[in-house]
Structures are given as structure tokens and as C-alpha cells.
């Protein structure tokens, strides 16, 4: 065929055939647009939740601005990107999230269907799930304060429209979503542990150890055999160390070291004795531990993007304070936290100054409930214990002689006076307090009640955080202050006068509640739920989530 003939044939096709193809495609696009509108309207008609309504409004805006072009489907089939997103959603459990929250079963059924009339429902469901899953990865599935009013943490907010635009712009949906999850090593390590413990659960978990008297090193008991099996399962008792025991019923030195490792990894008193508390932790089921890991993954999502510079972290559940510098732990101390009745809240603030030899302004609740009965019995109690009595809390308040007060007429509910304890060795705040101004009146401080630090569980305060090594902490906090060192801190304390030391650079402080994490040595740690916050979070995570009515799958 000559070139001119080819040219004429091409012109013929352009003039006569192409309009028919265009008409066909235009008809198909119009049909898909109508189907998308119908699918979205059907979901909207049965949606009542505020978040769901906002989600659907976002989808309507997104599709309107792209002239109702589909993102995941073509005219007659789902696109490869639909299958990639479907796979990500199906594996949401790897992140500690529930695939059913993102309609994974329905999406898998729609992907498997060959029906063209189900493409629009698939499109809407995928876009809706993309937004929801992205938001949950980015900042957690739950709102902290709705779970527990004592959680003053504020997760990152996801720009959901920017997410849709990024995917629509051709970005790989798997990579985009992976980038929304916390990038901290602690999150990745906990995810790995979740997979391992789920595998343990699938294999039947671990054996329980029967009740009985305390198992002490050196004892012979049938329960020792069960103890060995239990500790082998989670790795505290290593086969290489144990070998083949001459008497499996004997609680020998190798087994004792394994028990002590278990106790240390669970925040228990390390004594090698298997009493009621250690036994309870040994017999906690693998399913309960999986739920505990899920709860702490959610906490990680709430607080993703932790400080990378110098900062202080208090883990209430671990009764421990740690100072980090560029990701490296440089100081640690035991702490005492609030009682279960006076729970220390979870929050973040900056430490801005220290007080050496502080006064203690006794809160009215403590003055009325705890000190008033002692004063009634002995009007000299205040003077004998270094307290001063003021006429009120105003700046113009004057000192009052306690012996001139009719204490019988004063009640806990109507306590008009201010009580202040003078600096000294018996001051309830000890010799140093570390101030991070906040609305909860919570701060870190020394204490004269040193014996409490020997306890494994240390929840004894009215809410503030007592520090076991306050001078060491002060030196660590002030290390960048040229005018301070250990000798000067000690000298200031010995002088006995109140002194305020402002920090040139505020120090971020995180007061958290973590009951499962992997430490810097790569060892999994569990802690007890001293405040019941795990129970609240697990209940919320496992509870129902409001969803729009299901779209058709067949």
C-alpha cells in the first residue's frame, strides 16, 4: 500500500470511526459517574455519625473536583492500585488495627467479583477506607480523652484531602500509607513482638502453673516442671543454659536466674521466689498479652514523633524516669507516682526552672483532710513539723498563731487558711523540686520518704512525681548551665535558703503510661495496669466502631 493510501485510510478512521468510539467512552464515563454518585448517596443516606458525615463530605468534594473520575476502577475492571490498597487493608492487623474497621472483607469480596455494576461501590469503599486507615495510622484509631479523661495527649491530625491528592497524583498507595505510621524504632519493635505473640497464641500459648505455696530456690515440686516449660516458651529459660537438668523437679540456680529475668522484665520485685504476684504474671494468658501490646501500639500512634533531642520521660506504669539525649539514655531514676485514687495524668510540658530548698504550699484538700485532724489533737503540730499558718491564700495574708484558732469550728470543706511548710530536711518536697508549669499542679520533687523507693510498685503520692535521685537529676538537668555543677548544687542545698534556678533552655518532659515496650537491649517489657488505663483502652479498641451501611458485595 502506497503512503498516500495509508494517509487516506487514517483520515477516514479519524473522521468516521473515532466519534463513535468517543461517544461510546463518553457514555461509559457518564454511566460510571452516575454509579459513583449513587453509591456515595446510598452510603450518605444511612450515615449518622459526625465523623462519618465529615468523611463522606470529603469524598464528595474529592470526586466533584476531579469531575467524578474514578481512582481505583476502570470501565470494566478494578485497577492494580485497587488490589494494592485492598492488600494493605487486609493486613491492617499487622499494625495492631482491625481490618474490618476498613471494610476489608467487603472490599475483598468486591475485588473478587467480576460484576461491572459493583465497580462503583468498590471505588467508594476503597476511597473511604483509604482515608480512615490513613488517619488511624497517623494519629490512632481512638481519641485519647474519649477513652480516658486523664489522657492529655493530642495526636497528629492528618490532612485527609492531601492524602487523597497524593494518591491521585500517582503516588504508591502502599508507600504513602506506610509513611503515615509512626517511624519510631519503638513502634516497629512492638509490631514485631505482636506478630510473635500472635503466633504463640495460634500455637496454643503457654502452660499455666498450678496454685500452691511459694516456690523457693532449692525446693523440689512437681510445679517446677511446669515452671521450666513456661519460661522456655517466652525465652527467659534458655535451653543452652539449662541443658538437661538432673532433676526437673528441683528449683536449681539456672531456673532461679530465669525467674529473676522474668521478674525484671515484668517490673516485679527480683527475688527469685515464685509467690502469688509472680505466679499471676506467669499465668497471664498470651491472649491478654496480645491485647496489652495492641493498647500500647495505639499509644505509640497517639504520640508519634517523640522528641529526638534532650528530653525527660516518665513512665508511670514503670515507676521510672529517664533522661535522653539524642536518643541515648543518660540518666535514670526510680519514681513514686500518684495513688490509684490520686492518679497522675498523662501529659507533656516543658521544665522551665528548679527550686532548691522549696516551700511546700499545702493544697487545701490535704490541709483539710489530712492535717486538720492532727492539728485538732495537737495545736502545736504545725510548729513542731515546720509549718506556718497564714490567714488566707492572698498576697496580703498574715501569719496566724495556731493556738488562737478555734479548730473545732474549722472543717475540711471550709478551711480558710493557707498552710506552708518551711524548707528543710522534713519538707514534703525534699530539697529540690523541678517545675513544669501546668494546669494540674503536677511537678517532680525530692521526698523525705526514701523507704518507698525500695518497693516494686510505687503509687503513694497525691499525684506529683517523687524522684529517688533528685541531686543527680538536678546535675543532669543543669549540665549545660555554665554556672552549675554538683558541688554548687549541694552547697546551695546546705545553705538552706530557697533559690529558684531558671533553665536557659526549657527541657521537654513526657509523662506517659506504657505497659508494653521493647527496651534498648531488645528485651520485651510488660508492666502492671496500676491505674486501670489498659482496661479502658482495650475495651475501647475491641468495641464496635460506627460505620456506614454496607455497600453491596454481590
LUMLOTI-407158 format. One record per residue (C-alpha): x, y, z; residue number from 1; chain. Coordinates in Angstrom, 3 decimals, decimal comma, padded with zeros to 6 digits, always signed. Example, Ala and Ser with C-alpha at 12.3 -4.5 7.8 and 13.67 -1.06 7.14 Angstrom:
BEGIN
REC         px         py         pz   seq   mol
REC   +012,300   -004,500   +007,800     1     A
REC   +013,670   -001,060   +007,140     2     A
//
This chain:
BEGIN
REC         px         py         pz   seq   mol
REC   +000,000   +000,000   +000,000     1     A
REC   +001,340   +003,385   -001,001     2     A
REC   +001,919   +006,133   +001,562     3     A
REC   -000,952   +008,207   +000,157     4     A
REC   -003,348   +005,295   +000,635     5     A
REC   -002,280   +004,862   +004,244     6     A
REC   -002,809   +008,563   +004,837     7     A
REC   -006,317   +008,440   +003,331     8     A
REC   -007,224   +005,429   +005,452     9     A
REC   -006,071   +007,236   +008,596    10     A
REC   -008,141   +010,292   +007,748    11     A
REC   -011,184   +008,073   +007,169    12     A
REC   -010,811   +006,494   +010,615    13     A
REC   -010,403   +009,848   +012,312    14     A
REC   -013,419   +011,324   +010,518    15     A
REC   -015,880   +008,462   +010,728    16     A
REC   -014,874   +005,901   +013,373    17     A
REC   -013,363   +007,965   +016,174    18     A
REC   -016,564   +009,898   +017,032    19     A
REC   -018,304   +006,586   +017,616    20     A
REC   -015,545   +005,444   +019,983    21     A
REC   -015,640   +008,787   +021,759    22     A
REC   -019,396   +008,528   +022,107    23     A
REC   -019,071   +005,032   +023,498    24     A
REC   -016,444   +006,096   +026,037    25     A
REC   -018,365   +009,207   +026,973    26     A
REC   -021,450   +007,087   +027,578    27     A
REC   -019,435   +004,663   +029,711    28     A
REC   -017,834   +007,517   +031,730    29     A
REC   -021,221   +009,095   +032,269    30     A
REC   -022,590   +005,765   +033,420    31     A
REC   -019,703   +005,312   +035,869    32     A
REC   -020,139   +008,842   +037,180    33     A
REC   -023,820   +008,175   +037,799    34     A
REC   -022,966   +004,905   +039,523    35     A
REC   -020,365   +006,637   +041,748    36     A
REC   -022,862   +009,323   +042,716    37     A
REC   -025,464   +006,694   +043,502    38     A
REC   -023,042   +004,616   +045,578    39     A
REC   -021,919   +007,645   +047,586    40     A
REC   -025,502   +008,839   +048,074    41     A
REC   -026,525   +005,407   +049,317    42     A
REC   -023,825   +005,473   +051,987    43     A
REC   -024,652   +009,069   +052,935    44     A
REC   -028,353   +008,262   +053,323    45     A
REC   -027,633   +005,839   +056,163    46     A
REC   -024,778   +007,725   +057,848    47     A
REC   -025,414   +009,463   +061,169    48     A
REC   -022,060   +009,658   +062,937    49     A
REC   -020,399   +013,090   +062,897    50     A
REC   -017,036   +011,687   +061,793    51     A
REC   -018,642   +009,548   +059,090    52     A
REC   -020,591   +012,529   +057,739    53     A
REC   -017,389   +014,608   +057,550    54     A
REC   -015,656   +011,688   +055,846    55     A
REC   -018,337   +011,419   +053,183    56     A
REC   -018,360   +015,200   +052,641    57     A
REC   -014,635   +014,946   +051,956    58     A
REC   -015,217   +012,176   +049,419    59     A
REC   -017,929   +014,214   +047,686    60     A
REC   -015,588   +017,201   +047,413    61     A
REC   -012,765   +014,994   +046,134    62     A
REC   -014,815   +013,395   +043,370    63     A
REC   -016,524   +016,641   +042,406    64     A
REC   -013,186   +018,406   +041,950    65     A
REC   -011,906   +015,576   +039,730    66     A
REC   -015,143   +015,535   +037,679    67     A
REC   -016,104   +012,160   +039,136    68     A
REC   -013,184   +010,336   +037,580    69     A
REC   -012,628   +007,016   +039,322    70     A
REC   -009,383   +006,438   +041,186    71     A
REC   -009,394   +002,670   +041,616    72     A
REC   -011,508   +001,244   +038,785    73     A
REC   -011,814   +001,441   +035,015    74     A
REC   -014,905   +000,952   +032,877    75     A
REC   -014,954   -002,806   +033,276    76     A
REC   -012,413   -003,834   +035,904    77     A
REC   -010,583   -002,861   +039,093    78     A
REC   -007,156   -001,295   +038,524    79     A
REC   -003,920   -002,712   +040,021    80     A
REC   -003,891   +000,095   +042,594    81     A
REC   -007,221   -001,210   +043,945    82     A
REC   -005,673   -004,594   +044,614    83     A
REC   -002,618   -002,976   +046,256    84     A
REC   -004,806   -000,962   +048,635    85     A
REC   -007,002   -003,986   +049,281    86     A
REC   -003,906   -005,934   +050,333    87     A
REC   -002,753   -003,160   +052,679    88     A
REC   -006,170   -003,015   +054,344    89     A
REC   -006,313   -006,791   +054,660    90     A
REC   -003,019   -006,655   +056,570    91     A
REC   -004,045   -003,821   +058,907    92     A
REC   -003,794   -006,282   +061,796    93     A
REC   -000,003   -006,149   +061,399    94     A
REC   -000,238   -002,562   +062,670    95     A
REC   -002,422   -003,625   +065,570    96     A
REC   -005,562   -002,370   +063,808    97     A
REC   -008,686   -004,294   +062,820    98     A
REC   -009,131   -004,886   +059,045    99     A
REC   -012,907   -004,922   +059,479   100     A
REC   -012,735   -001,254   +060,531   101     A
REC   -011,664   -000,571   +056,959   102     A
REC   -014,264   -002,796   +055,285   103     A
REC   -011,623   -005,320   +054,249   104     A
REC   -013,958   -008,339   +053,970   105     A
REC   -016,376   -006,361   +051,770   106     A
REC   -013,538   -004,983   +049,666   107     A
REC   -012,032   -008,438   +049,140   108     A
REC   -015,429   -009,708   +048,021   109     A
REC   -015,851   -006,775   +045,629   110     A
REC   -012,353   -007,289   +044,213   111     A
REC   -013,131   -010,947   +043,603   112     A
REC   -016,370   -010,136   +041,819   113     A
REC   -016,470   -009,854   +038,024   114     A
REC   -019,660   -007,768   +038,021   115     A
REC   -019,271   -004,373   +036,385   116     A
REC   -022,144   -002,901   +038,394   117     A
REC   -020,129   -003,449   +041,592   118     A
REC   -017,183   -001,309   +040,473   119     A
REC   -018,714   +001,931   +041,762   120     A
REC   -019,380   +000,518   +045,251   121     A
REC   -015,791   -000,797   +045,257   122     A
REC   -014,456   +002,629   +044,292   123     A
REC   -016,294   +004,423   +047,075   124     A
REC   -015,430   +001,809   +049,672   125     A
REC   -011,716   +001,913   +048,791   126     A
REC   -011,516   +005,707   +048,976   127     A
REC   -013,434   +005,795   +052,238   128     A
REC   -011,175   +003,124   +053,746   129     A
REC   -008,029   +004,838   +052,495   130     A
REC   -008,930   +007,999   +054,400   131     A
REC   -009,954   +006,173   +057,550   132     A
REC   -006,957   +003,842   +057,634   133     A
REC   -004,546   +006,678   +056,910   134     A
REC   -005,972   +008,764   +059,745   135     A
REC   -005,797   +005,838   +062,177   136     A
REC   -002,196   +005,040   +061,255   137     A
REC   -001,234   +008,670   +061,580   138     A
REC   -002,808   +009,519   +064,933   139     A
REC   -004,542   +006,468   +066,360   140     A
REC   -007,972   +004,980   +065,940   141     A
REC   -009,331   +006,458   +069,182   142     A
REC   -009,459   +009,949   +070,671   143     A
REC   -007,427   +009,757   +073,907   144     A
REC   -009,677   +011,960   +076,058   145     A
REC   -012,750   +009,974   +074,979   146     A
REC   -011,080   +006,802   +076,215   147     A
REC   -009,797   +008,274   +079,459   148     A
REC   -010,321   +011,895   +080,594   149     A
REC   -006,900   +011,816   +082,287   150     A
REC   -005,030   +011,479   +078,973   151     A
REC   -003,927   +014,940   +077,905   152     A
REC   -002,191   +013,930   +074,693   153     A
REC   -003,023   +015,347   +071,307   154     A
REC   -002,297   +013,104   +068,310   155     A
REC   -001,172   +014,435   +064,947   156     A
REC   -004,050   +015,464   +062,715   157     A
REC   -003,939   +014,085   +059,193   158     A
REC   -004,694   +016,299   +056,201   159     A
REC   -007,060   +013,784   +054,643   160     A
REC   -007,538   +015,739   +051,431   161     A
REC   -003,781   +015,949   +050,937   162     A
REC   -003,676   +012,155   +051,324   163     A
REC   -006,268   +011,731   +048,580   164     A
REC   -004,382   +014,142   +046,343   165     A
REC   -001,095   +012,323   +046,917   166     A
REC   -002,632   +009,006   +045,878   167     A
REC   -004,497   +010,572   +042,952   168     A
REC   -001,243   +012,148   +041,837   169     A
REC   +000,196   +008,737   +041,144   170     A
REC   +001,954   +008,020   +044,430   171     A
REC   +002,296   +004,401   +045,505   172     A
REC   -000,529   +003,887   +047,987   173     A
REC   +001,397   +001,267   +049,986   174     A
REC   +004,380   +003,569   +050,468   175     A
REC   +002,218   +006,590   +051,251   176     A
REC   +000,320   +004,734   +053,972   177     A
REC   +003,495   +003,191   +055,406   178     A
REC   +004,870   +006,707   +055,780   179     A
REC   +001,893   +007,750   +057,922   180     A
REC   +002,591   +005,161   +060,638   181     A
REC   +004,985   +006,092   +063,453   182     A
REC   +008,567   +005,830   +062,272   183     A
REC   +009,989   +005,273   +065,756   184     A
REC   +012,062   +002,162   +066,446   185     A
REC   +009,829   +001,537   +069,470   186     A
REC   +006,757   +001,196   +067,238   187     A
REC   +008,451   -001,152   +064,789   188     A
REC   +009,790   -003,300   +067,629   189     A
REC   +006,352   -003,589   +069,214   190     A
REC   +004,851   -004,558   +065,839   191     A
REC   +007,393   -007,367   +065,595   192     A
REC   +006,509   -008,556   +069,093   193     A
REC   +002,805   -008,513   +068,181   194     A
REC   +003,446   -010,900   +065,287   195     A
REC   +005,457   -013,209   +067,540   196     A
REC   +002,847   -013,299   +070,291   197     A
REC   +000,030   -013,888   +067,825   198     A
REC   +001,986   -016,854   +066,515   199     A
REC   +002,390   -018,086   +070,086   200     A
REC   -001,363   -017,729   +070,572   201     A
REC   -002,039   -019,685   +067,368   202     A
REC   +000,209   -022,454   +068,685   203     A
REC   -001,738   -022,657   +071,939   204     A
REC   +000,102   -020,136   +074,076   205     A
REC   +001,871   -021,270   +077,214   206     A
REC   +001,038   -023,586   +080,053   207     A
REC   -000,306   -022,465   +083,399   208     A
REC   +001,344   -023,225   +086,711   209     A
REC   -000,862   -024,565   +089,454   210     A
REC   -001,579   -022,765   +092,707   211     A
REC   +000,312   -023,676   +095,812   212     A
REC   +002,859   -022,412   +098,299   213     A
REC   +005,682   -020,106   +097,219   214     A
REC   +008,306   -021,841   +095,093   215     A
REC   +011,709   -021,010   +096,555   216     A
REC   +015,110   -021,872   +095,078   217     A
REC   +016,180   -025,308   +096,253   218     A
REC   +012,673   -026,740   +096,599   219     A
REC   +011,523   -029,921   +094,856   220     A
REC   +007,994   -029,724   +093,497   221     A
REC   +006,051   -031,066   +090,523   222     A
REC   +005,129   -027,458   +089,682   223     A
REC   +008,800   -026,734   +088,983   224     A
REC   +008,480   -028,836   +085,810   225     A
REC   +005,604   -026,614   +084,681   226     A
REC   +007,641   -023,529   +085,613   227     A
REC   +010,513   -024,689   +083,401   228     A
REC   +008,177   -025,248   +080,446   229     A
REC   +006,532   -021,854   +080,919   230     A
REC   +009,821   -019,945   +080,963   231     A
REC   +011,207   -021,824   +077,965   232     A
REC   +008,194   -020,675   +075,925   233     A
REC   +008,952   -016,975   +076,341   234     A
REC   +012,722   -017,334   +076,388   235     A
REC   +013,687   -016,475   +079,965   236     A
REC   +014,934   -020,053   +080,380   237     A
REC   +017,309   -020,767   +077,547   238     A
REC   +017,894   -024,374   +076,553   239     A
REC   +021,602   -023,647   +076,017   240     A
REC   +021,901   -022,537   +079,658   241     A
REC   +019,671   -025,204   +081,117   242     A
REC   +020,972   -028,306   +079,382   243     A
REC   +019,275   -031,425   +080,687   244     A
REC   +018,561   -030,954   +084,407   245     A
REC   +019,448   -033,893   +086,612   246     A
REC   +016,175   -033,444   +088,458   247     A
REC   +013,489   -031,431   +086,590   248     A
REC   +011,551   -031,104   +089,878   249     A
REC   +014,456   -029,256   +091,521   250     A
REC   +014,361   -025,492   +091,538   251     A
REC   +018,042   -025,032   +090,728   252     A
REC   +020,261   -021,983   +090,233   253     A
REC   +019,743   -021,879   +086,443   254     A
REC   +015,981   -021,793   +086,867   255     A
REC   +016,325   -019,131   +089,562   256     A
REC   +018,177   -016,849   +087,151   257     A
REC   +015,410   -017,399   +084,591   258     A
REC   +012,742   -016,462   +087,156   259     A
REC   +014,696   -013,350   +088,066   260     A
REC   +014,880   -012,379   +084,394   261     A
REC   +011,115   -012,828   +084,141   262     A
REC   +010,556   -010,707   +087,250   263     A
REC   +012,813   -007,926   +085,953   264     A
REC   +011,073   -007,947   +082,557   265     A
REC   +007,694   -007,563   +084,259   266     A
REC   +008,632   -004,876   +086,793   267     A
REC   +008,325   -007,227   +089,750   268     A
REC   +010,478   -007,450   +092,837   269     A
REC   +013,506   -009,503   +091,756   270     A
REC   +014,000   -012,165   +094,416   271     A
REC   +013,772   -015,471   +092,515   272     A
REC   +010,750   -016,541   +094,575   273     A
REC   +007,568   -017,559   +092,765   274     A
REC   +004,887   -016,147   +095,047   275     A
REC   +001,348   -015,029   +094,285   276     A
REC   +002,317   -011,910   +092,339   277     A
REC   +004,942   -013,577   +090,153   278     A
REC   +002,626   -016,543   +089,618   279     A
REC   -000,178   -014,228   +088,483   280     A
REC   +002,096   -012,706   +085,836   281     A
REC   +003,334   -016,131   +084,728   282     A
REC   -000,268   -017,273   +084,316   283     A
REC   -001,435   -014,205   +082,403   284     A
REC   -002,580   -015,623   +079,068   285     A
REC   -000,899   -014,917   +075,758   286     A
REC   -004,216   -013,503   +074,514   287     A
REC   -004,157   -010,929   +077,335   288     A
REC   -000,584   -010,019   +076,429   289     A
REC   -001,593   -009,564   +072,779   290     A
REC   -004,310   -007,134   +073,880   291     A
REC   -001,773   -005,307   +076,028   292     A
REC   +000,537   -004,948   +073,017   293     A
REC   -002,376   -003,651   +070,912   294     A
REC   -003,115   -001,000   +073,538   295     A
REC   +000,475   +000,196   +073,564   296     A
REC   +000,689   +000,323   +069,772   297     A
REC   -002,285   +002,691   +069,899   298     A
REC   -000,440   +004,803   +072,468   299     A
REC   +002,550   +004,900   +070,129   300     A
REC   +000,314   +006,245   +067,362   301     A
REC   -001,029   +008,917   +069,703   302     A
REC   +002,423   +010,276   +070,485   303     A
REC   +004,332   +009,580   +067,274   304     A
REC   +007,176   +011,969   +066,599   305     A
REC   +008,749   +011,904   +070,055   306     A
REC   +011,459   +014,460   +070,858   307     A
REC   +014,789   +013,488   +069,309   308     A
REC   +016,819   +015,955   +071,330   309     A
REC   +017,323   +016,201   +075,054   310     A
REC   +014,144   +015,326   +076,951   311     A
REC   +012,832   +013,696   +080,109   312     A
REC   +010,427   +010,735   +080,020   313     A
REC   +008,446   +009,437   +082,986   314     A
REC   +006,711   +006,097   +082,508   315     A
REC   +004,071   +005,965   +085,226   316     A
REC   +003,427   +002,239   +084,770   317     A
REC   +007,151   +001,526   +085,165   318     A
REC   +007,632   +003,938   +088,102   319     A
REC   +010,755   +005,187   +086,326   320     A
REC   +012,175   +008,430   +084,980   321     A
REC   +014,709   +008,558   +082,145   322     A
REC   +016,657   +011,430   +080,638   323     A
REC   +017,523   +011,084   +076,956   324     A
REC   +019,995   +012,999   +074,850   325     A
REC   +019,840   +012,444   +071,087   326     A
REC   +018,096   +009,108   +071,618   327     A
REC   +020,604   +007,870   +074,203   328     A
REC   +019,601   +007,262   +077,815   329     A
REC   +021,938   +009,314   +080,019   330     A
REC   +020,170   +009,149   +083,388   331     A
REC   +017,526   +007,048   +085,119   332     A
REC   +015,826   +007,123   +088,486   333     A
REC   +013,036   +005,367   +090,312   334     A
REC   +009,956   +007,482   +090,949   335     A
REC   +006,864   +007,381   +093,149   336     A
REC   +003,617   +008,338   +091,398   337     A
REC   +000,075   +009,158   +092,470   338     A
REC   -002,069   +006,585   +094,206   339     A
REC   -004,860   +004,873   +092,230   340     A
REC   -007,154   +007,411   +093,920   341     A
REC   -004,869   +010,370   +093,074   342     A
REC   -003,808   +009,267   +089,620   343     A
REC   -001,046   +011,205   +087,877   344     A
REC   -002,336   +012,348   +084,464   345     A
REC   -000,610   +011,736   +081,136   346     A
REC   +000,616   +014,987   +079,608   347     A
REC   +003,567   +016,903   +078,115   348     A
REC   +005,086   +020,145   +079,284   349     A
REC   +008,456   +021,886   +079,416   350     A
REC   +010,533   +022,055   +082,576   351     A
REC   +011,480   +025,722   +082,949   352     A
REC   +013,013   +026,049   +086,404   353     A
REC   +014,113   +024,290   +089,590   354     A
REC   +013,585   +025,290   +093,197   355     A
REC   +016,271   +024,450   +095,721   356     A
REC   +015,021   +024,281   +099,317   357     A
REC   +011,398   +024,867   +098,277   358     A
REC   +008,493   +025,839   +100,457   359     A
REC   +005,521   +023,498   +100,299   360     A
REC   +002,175   +025,218   +099,994   361     A
REC   -000,128   +022,520   +101,303   362     A
REC   -003,119   +022,058   +098,958   363     A
REC   -006,425   +022,843   +100,726   364     A
REC   -007,659   +019,291   +100,214   365     A
REC   -004,637   +017,855   +102,036   366     A
REC   -004,797   +020,535   +104,721   367     A
REC   -008,455   +019,812   +105,441   368     A
REC   -008,461   +016,033   +105,146   369     A
REC   -005,039   +015,068   +106,495   370     A
REC   -003,588   +017,862   +108,618   371     A
REC   -006,738   +019,198   +110,310   372     A
REC   -007,342   +016,047   +112,399   373     A
REC   -003,715   +016,188   +113,616   374     A
REC   -003,972   +019,903   +114,457   375     A
REC   -007,166   +019,334   +116,464   376     A
REC   -005,379   +016,747   +118,563   377     A
REC   -002,272   +018,890   +118,973   378     A
REC   -002,404   +022,637   +118,166   379     A
REC   +001,417   +022,638   +118,286   380     A
REC   +001,566   +020,109   +115,426   381     A
REC   +002,210   +022,797   +112,804   382     A
REC   +005,089   +024,396   +114,654   383     A
REC   +006,641   +021,052   +115,570   384     A
REC   +006,678   +019,964   +111,914   385     A
REC   +007,939   +023,162   +110,321   386     A
REC   +004,602   +024,534   +109,115   387     A
REC   +003,434   +028,147   +109,053   388     A
REC   -000,214   +029,214   +109,166   389     A
REC   -001,427   +032,163   +107,062   390     A
REC   -004,756   +033,938   +107,255   391     A
REC   -005,570   +033,203   +103,598   392     A
REC   -004,083   +032,442   +100,179   393     A
REC   -003,944   +036,108   +099,183   394     A
REC   -000,692   +038,016   +098,695   395     A
REC   -001,593   +040,188   +101,693   396     A
REC   -002,118   +037,208   +104,036   397     A
REC   -000,575   +037,461   +107,506   398     A
REC   +000,874   +034,836   +109,819   399     A
REC   -001,572   +033,376   +112,337   400     A
REC   -000,761   +031,770   +115,690   401     A
REC   -002,348   +028,268   +115,513   402     A
REC   -003,137   +028,432   +119,252   403     A
REC   -005,519   +031,340   +118,647   404     A
REC   -007,687   +029,388   +116,201   405     A
REC   -010,850   +027,551   +117,238   406     A
REC   -010,015   +024,391   +115,296   407     A
REC   -013,279   +022,770   +116,309   408     A
REC   -015,079   +025,322   +114,143   409     A
REC   -012,884   +024,641   +111,112   410     A
REC   -013,945   +021,890   +108,730   411     A
REC   -012,288   +020,171   +105,781   412     A
REC   -014,863   +021,721   +103,469   413     A
REC   -014,395   +025,225   +104,917   414     A
REC   -010,659   +025,615   +105,505   415     A
REC   -009,891   +029,344   +105,057   416     A
REC   -006,213   +029,203   +105,966   417     A
REC   -003,056   +028,585   +103,978   418     A
REC   -000,510   +026,193   +105,449   419     A
REC   +003,066   +026,401   +104,249   420     A
REC   +005,908   +024,091   +105,206   421     A
REC   +009,309   +025,744   +105,514   422     A
REC   +012,370   +024,402   +103,667   423     A
REC   +014,243   +021,678   +105,462   424     A
REC   +015,047   +018,022   +105,699   425     A
REC   +011,459   +017,144   +106,663   426     A
REC   +009,792   +019,221   +103,948   427     A
REC   +007,384   +017,032   +101,964   428     A
REC   +009,021   +018,199   +098,719   429     A
REC   +012,505   +017,394   +099,981   430     A
REC   +015,345   +019,678   +098,935   431     A
REC   +014,590   +020,186   +095,227   432     A
REC   +011,534   +020,467   +093,040   433     A
REC   +011,508   +020,502   +089,254   434     A
REC   +008,857   +022,757   +087,781   435     A
REC   +006,979   +022,173   +084,537   436     A
REC   +004,135   +024,704   +084,834   437     A
REC   +000,783   +023,067   +084,085   438     A
REC   -002,881   +023,240   +084,981   439     A
REC   -002,708   +020,024   +087,023   440     A
REC   -000,231   +021,380   +089,597   441     A
REC   +001,959   +018,336   +088,923   442     A
REC   +005,721   +018,571   +089,250   443     A
REC   +008,750   +016,414   +090,107   444     A
REC   +010,351   +016,650   +093,525   445     A
REC   +012,564   +015,134   +096,188   446     A
REC   +010,995   +013,466   +099,236   447     A
REC   +011,992   +012,555   +102,784   448     A
REC   +010,085   +009,246   +102,423   449     A
REC   +013,004   +007,376   +100,851   450     A
REC   +011,923   +003,904   +102,002   451     A
REC   +009,124   +003,785   +099,444   452     A
REC   +011,635   +003,571   +096,600   453     A
REC   +012,516   +000,041   +097,667   454     A
REC   +009,012   -001,134   +096,662   455     A
REC   +008,423   -002,639   +093,209   456     A
REC   +005,064   -000,880   +092,837   457     A
REC   +005,365   +002,752   +093,878   458     A
REC   +001,998   +004,540   +093,755   459     A
REC   +001,872   +006,509   +097,004   460     A
REC   +001,811   +010,240   +096,206   461     A
REC   -001,025   +012,741   +095,879   462     A
REC   -000,287   +012,972   +092,152   463     A
REC   +003,141   +014,583   +091,872   464     A
REC   +006,194   +012,550   +090,869   465     A
REC   +008,746   +011,920   +093,615   466     A
REC   +012,301   +011,317   +092,423   467     A
REC   +014,690   +008,858   +094,067   468     A
REC   +017,887   +010,656   +092,966   469     A
REC   +016,983   +014,369   +092,932   470     A
REC   +020,519   +015,755   +093,220   471     A
REC   +021,732   +013,564   +090,354   472     A
REC   +018,733   +014,666   +088,299   473     A
REC   +019,413   +018,327   +089,087   474     A
REC   +023,036   +017,945   +087,980   475     A
REC   +021,924   +016,210   +084,770   476     A
REC   +019,285   +018,848   +084,025   477     A
REC   +021,744   +021,682   +084,694   478     A
REC   +024,681   +020,176   +082,844   479     A
REC   +024,514   +022,806   +080,096   480     A
REC   +024,309   +025,662   +082,602   481     A
REC   +027,853   +027,017   +082,899   482     A
REC   +027,352   +028,305   +086,447   483     A
REC   +026,253   +024,977   +087,952   484     A
REC   +027,866   +021,670   +088,898   485     A
REC   +027,341   +019,027   +091,577   486     A
REC   +029,350   +020,868   +094,229   487     A
REC   +027,363   +024,069   +093,704   488     A
REC   +024,028   +022,226   +093,836   489     A
REC   +024,999   +020,565   +097,126   490     A
REC   +026,286   +023,852   +098,511   491     A
REC   +023,029   +025,605   +097,641   492     A
REC   +021,063   +022,860   +099,396   493     A
REC   +023,219   +023,049   +102,514   494     A
REC   +022,746   +026,793   +102,700   495     A
REC   +019,080   +026,110   +103,451   496     A
REC   +017,650   +029,122   +101,626   497     A
REC   +015,068   +028,896   +098,871   498     A
REC   +016,584   +029,518   +095,475   499     A
REC   +014,989   +029,496   +092,036   500     A
REC   +017,167   +028,317   +089,142   501     A
REC   +015,776   +029,116   +085,688   502     A
REC   +016,762   +026,924   +082,761   503     A
REC   +018,325   +028,736   +079,821   504     A
REC   +016,626   +026,231   +077,534   505     A
REC   +013,315   +024,556   +078,522   506     A
REC   +013,516   +020,777   +078,867   507     A
REC   +010,638   +018,796   +077,307   508     A
REC   +009,030   +016,388   +079,773   509     A
REC   +006,787   +013,483   +078,755   510     A
REC   +004,652   +011,836   +081,411   511     A
REC   +003,420   +008,654   +079,775   512     A
REC   +001,745   +005,363   +080,637   513     A
REC   +003,324   +002,422   +078,798   514     A
REC   +002,724   -001,148   +079,888   515     A
REC   +004,432   -002,961   +076,997   516     A
REC   +007,547   -001,952   +075,096   517     A
REC   +010,888   -003,272   +073,860   518     A
REC   +013,835   -001,793   +075,748   519     A
REC   +017,148   -000,618   +074,297   520     A
REC   +018,583   -004,104   +074,772   521     A
REC   +015,810   -005,570   +072,601   522     A
REC   +014,041   -007,234   +075,534   523     A
REC   +010,236   -007,150   +075,729   524     A
REC   +008,899   -005,491   +078,878   525     A
REC   +005,452   -005,781   +080,449   526     A
REC   +004,116   -003,789   +083,406   527     A
REC   +001,011   -003,986   +085,524   528     A
REC   -002,004   -001,774   +084,892   529     A
REC   -001,760   +000,199   +088,129   530     A
REC   -004,348   +002,810   +087,063   531     A
REC   -006,650   +000,575   +085,012   532     A
REC   -005,839   +002,546   +081,862   533     A
REC   -005,085   -000,594   +079,841   534     A
REC   -008,517   -001,961   +080,677   535     A
REC   -010,223   +001,214   +079,422   536     A
REC   -008,177   +001,352   +076,229   537     A
REC   -008,512   -002,344   +075,382   538     A
REC   -012,270   -002,187   +075,916   539     A
REC   -012,490   +000,775   +073,532   540     A
REC   -010,208   -000,820   +070,929   541     A
REC   -012,153   -004,064   +070,914   542     A
REC   -015,520   -002,342   +070,971   543     A
REC   -017,675   -001,586   +067,922   544     A
REC   -016,860   +001,216   +065,569   545     A
REC   -019,612   +003,251   +063,951   546     A
REC   -019,698   +002,532   +060,233   547     A
REC   -021,924   +003,432   +057,340   548     A
REC   -024,282   +000,811   +055,950   549     A
REC   -022,518   -001,821   +053,898   550     A
REC   -022,375   -001,468   +050,171   551     A
REC   -023,387   -004,477   +048,093   552     A
REC   -020,825   -007,225   +047,521   553     A
REC   -022,747   -009,461   +045,134   554     A
//
